Amino acid sequence: MRYSAQVGGQSVKWGVLGIFLAGSILFLGCDKIDFLNPRKSSTASKTSTPPVKGTVIAKVNNFPITLEELNRYIHIYNASVDLRQDLTSEQKQALKIDTREKKIDYLKTLLVPQAVYYQAALDRGLDRREEISEGLARYRVAVLSQAMQEEIVKDLQISSAEVEDAYQSNKELFREAEVRRVREIVTRTEDEAKQILIELLQGVDFSTIARTRSIAESAGNGGDLGEILKGQPGLFEGFNEVVFSPALQQGQVSSVFKGPKGFYIVKVESIKEGRQVPLSEAFDTLKAYLLAKKQQEELEGAYSKLSSESKIEIYEGEIK
């Protein structure tokens, strides 16, 4: 079975995420990544069995893949999904590998092919190429650098008291703004807008008039502007005030008002009230943020100390 998830209307398969493996090795220990420790003999790739630490879950010829290795890749992959700012919580959850079925699919579509290509590269002697050896050496530097940073921050923790204190000190940051779904009709003249308003008040369908008589780009969608946040930037002056007027409730239409493209009438289709997000909902996200902040501060302090003890020479004139 080949698992896929829907994100932004597109089906995303693990196969198209294969380039992730190239970056992920920077976050794993050198001794955990087999191709950072090439064998002395390339001719024995299908007969020799490297030492195994952990639970073997697959073999390609005699090359083992362990459960621990799979879990490390998945942990890093899931963390990378969490960092994406272009996805909703639901989309992130759909992409994450969090079931046995998804783990098996990830193994079959990424780690097994990686092992197949790895052995083929050894059989062809690619590990003896100078540029490959240099590349592996550079990866070793990057991996050890990352390992040192992880060593510095590994014992840092955030207490529940720290989370609660940060929440109470920044409660305004944990307030969800009111959201209204809005439709618009725009006309060139005020008289035309007033005539349309009369028809709307008499019960004519808003979206039908928007499609046939509005000059706005939204006309094709029945004037639908989607959901608008209270205070949302990018809207012309006065628009927010009309849309979020307490007098304008769900299902109601506004009076005629002037805007940059003509004369406007808006209808509020639905309202989601603003609310204070409780600590229980914000806890995990806030804790993760505080930990990342503490880790960054710790790393900055460590780098300041280590760099002061190092002789660093930068030859800017040689950079062309």
C-alpha positions in Angstrom: 0.0 0.0 0.0 1.2 3.5 -0.8 0.0 6.1 1.7 -0.9 9.6 0.7 -2.4 12.6 2.4 -4.4 15.6 1.2 -2.8 19.0 1.7 -4.1 22.1 0.0 -6.2 20.0 -2.3 -3.2 18.0 -3.5 -2.3 14.4 -2.8 1.2 14.3 -1.2 3.0 10.9 -1.3 6.0 10.0 0.8 7.9 9.5 -2.5 7.9 13.2 -3.3 9.3 13.9 0.1 12.4 11.8 -0.5 14.7 14.8 -0.6 13.9 15.2 3.1 16.3 12.3 3.8 19.3 14.3 2.5 18.7 17.0 5.1 17.7 14.8 7.9 21.1 13.2 8.3 22.3 16.4 9.7 20.3 15.8 12.8 21.2 12.1 13.4 24.4 10.8 15.0 27.2 9.9 12.7 27.3 6.3 14.0 23.6 6.0 13.2 23.9 6.8 9.5 25.6 3.9 7.6 26.7 5.8 4.5 28.7 8.2 6.7 30.8 5.2 7.6 31.6 3.6 4.2 32.9 0.1 4.2 36.5 -0.6 3.4 35.5 -3.0 0.6 32.9 -2.0 -1.9 32.7 -5.5 -3.5 31.2 -7.1 -0.4 28.1 -5.0 -0.2 25.6 -7.8 -0.8 27.3 -10.5 1.3 28.7 -8.7 4.4 26.4 -7.9 7.2 27.2 -4.7 9.2 26.9 -4.8 13.0 23.4 -4.3 14.1 22.2 -2.4 17.2 18.5 -2.5 17.6 15.5 -4.4 16.3 15.8 -5.4 12.6 12.6 -4.7 10.7 13.9 -5.1 7.1 16.9 -6.4 5.2 18.0 -5.5 1.7 20.3 -8.4 0.8 22.3 -8.4 4.1 21.9 -4.8 4.8 19.7 -4.3 7.9 17.2 -1.5 8.7 16.3 -1.2 12.3 13.2 0.0 14.1 15.3 2.6 15.9 16.5 4.0 12.6 13.0 4.2 11.2 11.7 6.0 14.3 14.5 8.5 14.2 13.7 9.4 10.6 10.0 9.6 11.4 10.6 11.8 14.5 12.5 14.3 12.4 10.0 14.2 9.6 7.1 14.9 11.9 9.1 17.7 13.6 9.6 19.3 10.1 5.9 19.1 9.4 5.2 20.9 12.7 7.5 23.8 11.6 5.6 24.5 8.4 3.7 27.8 8.6 1.7 27.2 5.4 -0.3 24.3 6.8 -3.3 24.2 9.1 -3.4 21.9 12.2 -5.6 19.5 10.2 -3.2 19.4 7.3 -0.2 18.9 9.5 -2.0 16.0 11.2 -2.8 14.4 7.9 0.8 14.5 6.8 2.3 13.2 10.0 3.4 9.6 10.3 1.5 8.5 13.4 0.2 5.0 12.7 1.7 1.6 12.1 0.4 1.6 8.6 2.1 4.9 7.7 5.3 3.7 9.3 5.4 0.6 7.2 4.7 2.7 4.1 7.5 5.1 5.0 9.8 2.2 5.4 8.9 0.7 2.0 8.9 3.9 0.0 11.9 5.7 1.5 14.3 3.6 3.7 14.2 0.4 1.6 14.9 2.3 -1.7 17.7 4.3 0.1 19.3 1.0 1.1 19.0 -0.4 -2.4 20.7 2.7 -4.0 23.3 2.7 -1.2 24.4 -0.9 -2.0 24.4 -0.2 -5.7 26.6 2.8 -5.1 29.1 0.7 -3.2 29.1 -2.0 -5.8 29.9 0.6 -8.4 32.7 2.0 -6.2 31.1 5.4 -5.9 32.3 5.7 -2.3 35.9 5.8 -3.6 35.3 8.9 -5.6 37.1 12.0 -4.3 34.0 14.3 -4.4 31.9 11.7 -2.5 34.6 11.3 0.2 34.8 15.1 0.6 31.0 15.3 0.7 30.8 12.7 3.5 33.5 14.5 5.4 31.5 17.7 5.2 28.4 15.9 6.4 30.5 14.6 9.3 31.4 18.1 10.4 27.7 19.2 10.1 26.5 16.1 12.0 29.0 16.6 14.9 28.2 20.3 15.1 24.5 19.5 15.4 25.3 16.7 18.0 27.2 19.3 20.1 24.3 21.7 20.0 21.9 18.9 21.0 24.3 18.0 23.9 24.3 21.6 25.1 20.5 21.8 25.3 19.5 18.2 26.1 18.7 18.8 29.8 16.8 22.0 29.5 13.2 21.9 30.6 10.2 24.1 31.0 8.0 23.8 34.1 4.3 24.1 34.2 4.7 27.2 36.4 6.8 28.9 33.7 4.1 28.1 31.1 1.3 29.5 33.3 3.3 32.6 34.1 4.0 33.3 30.4 0.4 32.8 29.6 -0.9 35.1 32.3 1.7 37.8 31.2 0.7 37.6 27.6 -3.0 36.7 27.6 -3.8 39.2 24.8 -1.6 37.0 22.5 -3.9 34.1 23.2 -7.2 35.7 22.1 -8.8 34.6 18.9 -10.3 37.5 16.9 -14.0 37.5 15.8 -14.4 36.1 12.3 -17.2 36.9 9.9 -17.9 35.4 6.5 -18.9 38.2 4.2 -20.3 38.8 0.7 -20.1 42.1 -1.2 -21.9 43.9 -4.0 -20.1 46.8 -5.7 -21.7 49.2 -8.1 -20.4 52.2 -10.0 -23.1 54.6 -8.9 -24.8 55.3 -5.6 -28.3 55.2 -7.2 -27.7 51.7 -8.5 -26.5 50.5 -5.1 -29.6 52.0 -3.4 -31.9 50.3 -5.9 -30.1 47.0 -5.2 -30.4 47.5 -1.5 -34.2 47.9 -1.8 -34.4 44.6 -3.8 -32.3 42.9 -1.1 -34.6 44.1 1.6 -37.5 42.8 -0.4 -35.9 39.3 -0.3 -34.0 39.0 -3.5 -31.0 36.6 -3.1 -27.8 38.5 -2.4 -25.5 36.1 -4.3 -27.7 36.1 -7.4 -27.5 39.9 -7.6 -23.8 39.9 -6.9 -23.2 37.5 -9.9 -25.2 39.6 -12.3 -24.8 43.2 -11.3 -21.7 43.6 -9.1 -18.5 45.0 -10.7 -16.2 43.4 -8.1 -13.9 40.6 -8.8 -15.9 38.5 -6.3 -19.0 38.6 -8.5 -18.2 35.2 -10.0 -18.4 33.7 -6.5 -21.6 35.4 -5.7 -19.7 38.2 -3.9 -18.2 35.7 -1.4 -15.1 37.2 0.3 -14.6 34.3 2.6 -13.8 34.7 6.3 -12.5 38.1 7.5 -10.8 38.6 10.8 -11.7 41.6 12.9 -8.9 44.1 12.4 -7.5 42.2 9.4 -5.0 44.4 7.5 -5.2 45.0 3.8 -8.9 46.1 3.7 -9.8 49.7 2.8 -10.5 52.2 5.6 -14.1 51.9 6.9 -14.6 48.3 5.6 -13.8 46.7 8.9 -16.0 49.1 10.8 -19.0 48.3 8.6 -18.5 44.5 8.5 -17.9 44.2 12.3 -20.5 46.8 13.4 -22.5 45.4 16.3 -25.7 46.5 14.5 -24.9 44.1 11.6 -25.7 40.6 12.6 -25.7 37.2 10.9 -27.9 37.2 7.8 -28.2 41.0 7.6 -27.1 43.4 4.9 -25.4 46.8 5.4 -26.5 50.1 4.1 -24.7 51.6 1.1 -21.2 52.9 1.8 -18.5 54.3 -0.5 -15.2 52.5 -1.2 -12.3 52.8 -3.6 -14.0 50.9 -6.4 -17.5 52.3 -6.1 -20.4 51.9 -3.8 -20.6 48.8 -1.5 -23.2 46.7 0.2 -22.1 43.7 2.4 -23.9 40.8 3.9 -22.7 38.9 7.0 -23.2 35.2 6.2 -21.9 33.8 9.5 -20.2 34.9 12.7 -17.6 33.2 14.9 -17.2 35.1 18.1 -13.8 36.0 19.4 -12.6 34.2 22.5 -9.8 33.9 25.0 -8.0 30.6 24.3 -7.7 28.8 27.6 -4.4 27.8 29.0 -5.3 24.1 28.6 -5.5 24.6 24.8 -2.4 26.8 24.6 -0.3 24.8 27.0 1.6 22.5 24.6 2.3 25.2 22.0 3.4 27.7 24.5 5.6 25.2 26.3 7.3 24.2 23.0 7.9 27.9 22.2 9.4 28.6 25.6 11.6 25.6 25.4 12.8 26.6 21.9 13.5 30.1 23.2 15.4 28.8 26.2 17.4 26.5 23.9 18.3 29.4 21.6 19.5 31.5 24.5 21.6 28.7 25.8 23.1 28.1 22.4 23.9 31.7 22.0 25.6 31.8 25.4 27.6 28.6 24.6 28.7 29.9 21.2 29.8 33.2 22.7 32.0 31.3 25.2 33.3 28.8 22.7 34.1 31.4 20.0 35.9 33.6 22.5 38.1 30.6 23.3 38.7 29.9 19.5 41.0 31.5 17.0 38.6 32.5 14.2 40.0 34.1 11.0 37.7 35.3 8.2 39.3 36.5 5.0 36.5 38.6 3.5 38.8 39.9 0.7 39.0 36.4 -0.7 35.3 36.1 -1.2 34.5 37.2 -4.7 
